[in-house]
Amino acid sequence: MKGLIFREMYLAKKNYIICAFSLLLVVILEVMVRLSINFGNLSKLEPGSLNDTDNITFYLFIFGIAAASYAVFLNDGAIVMSDIKCGWQTFSFTIPVSETRLVLVKYVIKLFWLVLIFVFSVLNALMVCGISGRPFDDLLVKVLLGIFALASAITFVYTPLMLKFRSSGVVSGIFMALFALVYFGLMSRVMAFLEEHGSEDEDAAAEALTAWLKDIANTVKPYVVPAGILLVICTFAAGFFASVRLLKRREK
């Protein structure tokens, strides 16, 4: 078990080092930008521009960095492709290790990085809030948990999809198509709502849209946490057992 974990970590060592270094540079950049907003050149902007810059960078540095961290550290597509090209799957049939254990190693590493990145995202949010003089409130925690749940679901199903299609381009295309479907579905609903209130002035339409979105948020709020937990559990189980089944198929 330890040897298999070491193998997975060693194969991804270069990616981990590059990602960690890039993340360090981004964190340094976010500190410089936030300090500049408080004390430097950015603090000299017009009040309206300063407020917009403050809000955009605040949420971008908290949620954007969290999402990017999950994306780069949990991408094991290169390892799967390397295993396919070198025939590791065929060789693995000759060692006294079951397919279940081989997949378990991959998912243990995924869980390790998910927890580590979530802790990092919380610490990063605390740092940004401290520099910005803003509270670390429930909204930030809930959004970070939502990003964690979504990242977990994606990475849990990513491995079986890679084993099935054996192409990172195809798998990326599947995820992009799903996100595009959700995005355009939501945007079409928003545009339909705006058309219904087209006779109103812009301020009234904006207020109506805000009230509508708040009403939706309040309606789904009690179900968000249970849905997130269910999503993580179901995708973990589905991804794990699908990966085991796919590994049991002999390479042709």
C-alpha positions as CSV (number, residue, x, y, z in Angstrom):
1,M,0.0,0.0,0.0
2,K,2.7,2.4,1.0
3,G,4.7,1.6,-2.1
4,L,1.7,2.3,-4.4
5,I,1.0,5.6,-2.7
6,F,4.7,6.5,-3.1
7,R,4.5,5.6,-6.8
8,E,1.4,7.8,-7.4
9,M,3.0,10.7,-5.5
10,Y,6.4,10.3,-7.2
11,L,4.8,10.3,-10.7
12,A,3.0,13.6,-9.8
13,K,6.0,15.1,-8.1
14,K,6.9,17.5,-10.8
15,N,3.3,18.7,-11.1
16,Y,3.0,19.2,-7.4
17,I,6.2,21.3,-7.2
18,I,5.2,23.5,-10.1
19,C,1.7,24.0,-8.7
20,A,3.0,24.8,-5.2
21,F,5.5,27.3,-6.5
22,S,2.8,29.0,-8.7
23,L,0.4,29.1,-5.8
24,L,3.1,30.7,-3.6
25,L,3.6,33.4,-6.2
26,V,-0.2,34.0,-6.4
27,V,-0.4,34.3,-2.6
28,I,2.4,36.9,-2.6
29,L,0.6,38.8,-5.4
30,E,-2.7,38.8,-3.4
31,V,-1.0,40.2,-0.3
32,M,0.6,42.9,-2.4
33,V,-2.7,43.8,-4.1
34,R,-4.6,43.9,-0.9
35,L,-2.0,46.0,0.9
36,S,-2.0,48.4,-2.1
37,I,-5.7,48.8,-1.8
38,N,-5.4,49.7,1.9
39,F,-2.2,51.8,1.8
40,G,-0.7,52.0,-1.7
41,N,-1.4,53.3,-5.2
42,L,-4.7,51.5,-5.5
43,S,-6.0,53.3,-2.4
44,K,-5.9,56.5,-4.5
45,L,-8.5,55.4,-7.0
46,E,-11.9,57.1,-7.2
47,P,-14.3,55.9,-4.5
48,G,-16.5,54.0,-6.9
49,S,-13.5,52.3,-8.7
50,L,-11.8,51.6,-5.4
51,N,-14.9,49.9,-4.0
52,D,-15.3,47.8,-7.1
53,T,-11.6,46.8,-7.1
54,D,-11.9,46.0,-3.4
55,N,-14.9,43.7,-3.8
56,I,-13.6,42.0,-6.9
57,T,-10.1,41.2,-5.6
58,F,-11.5,40.2,-2.2
59,Y,-13.7,37.5,-3.5
60,L,-11.4,36.5,-6.4
61,F,-8.5,35.9,-4.1
62,I,-10.6,33.8,-1.7
63,F,-12.8,31.8,-4.1
64,G,-10.7,31.9,-7.2
65,I,-7.6,30.7,-5.5
66,A,-9.5,27.9,-3.8
67,A,-11.1,26.7,-7.0
68,A,-7.7,26.9,-8.9
69,S,-5.9,25.0,-6.2
70,Y,-8.4,22.1,-6.4
71,A,-8.1,22.1,-10.2
72,V,-4.3,21.9,-10.4
73,F,-3.5,19.6,-7.5
74,L,-6.3,17.1,-8.2
75,N,-5.6,16.7,-11.9
76,D,-4.3,13.1,-12.2
77,G,-5.0,12.8,-15.9
78,A,-1.3,12.8,-16.7
79,I,-0.7,9.8,-14.4
80,V,-3.6,7.8,-15.9
81,M,-2.4,8.5,-19.5
82,S,1.2,7.6,-18.5
83,D,-0.1,4.3,-17.0
84,I,-2.0,3.5,-20.2
85,K,0.9,4.3,-22.5
86,C,3.5,2.3,-20.6
87,G,1.2,-0.7,-20.0
88,W,1.0,-0.4,-16.2
89,Q,-2.5,-1.7,-16.2
90,T,-1.3,-5.0,-17.9
91,F,1.7,-5.2,-15.5
92,S,-0.6,-4.7,-12.5
93,F,-2.3,-8.0,-13.2
94,T,1.0,-9.8,-12.4
95,I,1.4,-8.3,-8.9
96,P,-0.4,-9.6,-5.8
97,V,-2.5,-6.5,-5.4
98,S,-6.2,-6.3,-6.2
99,E,-7.8,-3.7,-8.5
100,T,-9.8,-2.5,-5.5
101,R,-6.6,-1.7,-3.7
102,L,-5.1,0.0,-6.7
103,V,-8.1,2.3,-7.0
104,L,-8.2,2.8,-3.2
105,V,-4.7,4.3,-3.4
106,K,-5.8,6.8,-6.0
107,Y,-8.8,7.8,-3.9
108,V,-6.8,8.0,-0.6
109,I,-4.5,10.5,-2.3
110,K,-7.5,12.4,-3.6
111,L,-9.0,12.7,-0.1
112,F,-5.6,13.8,1.2
113,W,-5.4,16.7,-1.2
114,L,-9.0,17.6,-0.8
115,V,-8.6,18.0,2.9
116,L,-5.3,19.8,2.6
117,I,-6.5,22.2,0.0
118,F,-9.7,23.0,2.0
119,V,-7.5,23.8,5.0
120,F,-5.3,26.0,2.8
121,S,-8.4,27.8,1.4
122,V,-9.7,28.5,4.9
123,L,-6.3,29.8,6.0
124,N,-6.0,31.9,2.9
125,A,-9.5,33.3,3.4
126,L,-8.6,34.2,7.0
127,M,-5.5,36.0,5.8
128,V,-7.3,38.0,3.1
129,C,-10.0,38.9,5.6
130,G,-7.4,40.0,8.1
131,I,-5.6,42.2,5.6
132,S,-8.9,43.6,4.3
133,G,-10.4,44.2,7.7
134,R,-13.4,42.1,6.9
135,P,-15.1,39.4,9.0
136,F,-14.7,35.7,8.1
137,D,-18.5,35.1,8.1
138,D,-20.8,32.2,7.4
139,L,-21.2,33.1,3.7
140,L,-17.5,32.6,3.0
141,V,-17.5,29.3,4.9
142,K,-20.5,28.0,2.9
143,V,-19.1,29.0,-0.4
144,L,-15.8,27.4,0.4
145,L,-17.6,24.2,1.4
146,G,-19.6,24.4,-1.8
147,I,-16.4,24.6,-3.9
148,F,-15.0,21.7,-1.8
149,A,-18.1,19.6,-2.6
150,L,-18.0,20.4,-6.3
151,A,-14.3,19.8,-6.6
152,S,-14.7,16.4,-4.8
153,A,-17.5,15.4,-7.1
154,I,-15.5,16.3,-10.2
155,T,-12.2,14.5,-9.1
156,F,-14.1,11.4,-8.0
157,V,-15.7,10.9,-11.4
158,Y,-12.6,12.1,-13.4
159,T,-10.6,9.0,-12.9
160,P,-13.2,6.5,-14.2
161,L,-13.8,8.8,-17.2
162,M,-10.1,8.8,-18.0
163,L,-10.0,5.0,-17.7
164,K,-13.0,4.7,-20.0
165,F,-12.1,7.2,-22.7
166,R,-8.3,7.3,-22.3
167,S,-8.1,10.9,-23.4
168,S,-7.8,14.0,-21.3
169,G,-9.2,16.0,-24.2
170,V,-12.4,14.0,-24.4
171,V,-12.9,14.1,-20.6
172,S,-12.3,17.8,-20.5
173,G,-14.8,18.2,-23.3
174,I,-17.4,16.3,-21.3
175,F,-17.0,18.6,-18.3
176,M,-17.0,21.7,-20.5
177,A,-20.2,20.6,-22.2
178,L,-21.9,19.9,-18.8
179,F,-20.8,23.3,-17.4
180,A,-21.9,25.1,-20.6
181,L,-25.3,23.3,-20.4
182,V,-25.8,24.5,-16.8
183,Y,-24.6,28.0,-17.5
184,F,-26.7,28.6,-20.6
185,G,-29.7,27.0,-18.8
186,L,-29.3,29.5,-15.9
187,M,-28.7,32.4,-18.2
188,S,-31.7,31.6,-20.4
189,R,-33.9,31.6,-17.2
190,V,-32.4,34.9,-16.1
191,M,-33.0,36.5,-19.6
192,A,-36.6,35.2,-19.6
193,F,-37.2,36.8,-16.3
194,L,-35.7,40.1,-17.5
195,E,-37.9,40.0,-20.6
196,E,-41.0,39.6,-18.3
197,H,-39.9,42.8,-16.6
198,G,-38.8,44.6,-19.7
199,S,-41.4,47.3,-19.3
200,E,-39.9,48.5,-16.0
201,D,-36.9,50.8,-15.8
202,E,-33.4,49.4,-15.2
203,D,-33.4,50.0,-11.4
204,A,-36.8,48.4,-10.9
205,A,-35.8,45.4,-13.1
206,A,-32.5,45.0,-11.2
207,E,-34.4,45.1,-7.8
208,A,-36.9,42.6,-9.1
209,L,-34.1,40.3,-10.3
210,T,-32.3,40.6,-6.9
211,A,-35.5,39.8,-5.0
212,W,-36.1,36.8,-7.3
213,L,-32.6,35.4,-6.8
214,K,-32.9,35.9,-3.0
215,D,-36.2,34.1,-3.0
216,I,-34.6,31.2,-4.9
217,A,-31.6,31.2,-2.5
218,N,-33.9,31.1,0.6
219,T,-35.9,28.3,-1.0
220,V,-32.9,26.0,-1.6
221,K,-30.9,27.0,1.4
222,P,-32.2,24.2,3.7
223,Y,-31.3,21.6,1.1
224,V,-27.8,22.9,0.2
225,V,-25.8,21.1,2.9
226,P,-27.6,17.7,2.6
227,A,-27.3,17.9,-1.2
228,G,-23.6,18.6,-1.0
229,I,-23.0,15.7,1.4
230,L,-25.1,13.4,-0.8
231,L,-23.2,14.6,-3.9
232,V,-19.8,13.9,-2.4
233,I,-20.8,10.4,-1.1
234,C,-22.6,9.3,-4.3
235,T,-19.8,10.5,-6.6
236,F,-17.2,8.9,-4.4
237,A,-19.0,5.5,-4.4
238,A,-19.8,5.7,-8.2
239,G,-16.3,6.8,-9.2
240,F,-14.6,4.2,-7.0
241,F,-16.6,1.2,-8.1
242,A,-16.6,2.3,-11.7
243,S,-12.8,2.6,-11.6
244,V,-12.4,-0.9,-10.1
245,R,-14.6,-2.3,-12.8
246,L,-12.7,-0.6,-15.6
247,L,-9.3,-1.7,-14.2
248,K,-10.5,-5.3,-14.3
249,R,-10.8,-5.1,-18.1
250,R,-7.7,-6.5,-19.8
251,E,-6.0,-4.1,-22.2
252,K,-6.5,-5.1,-25.8
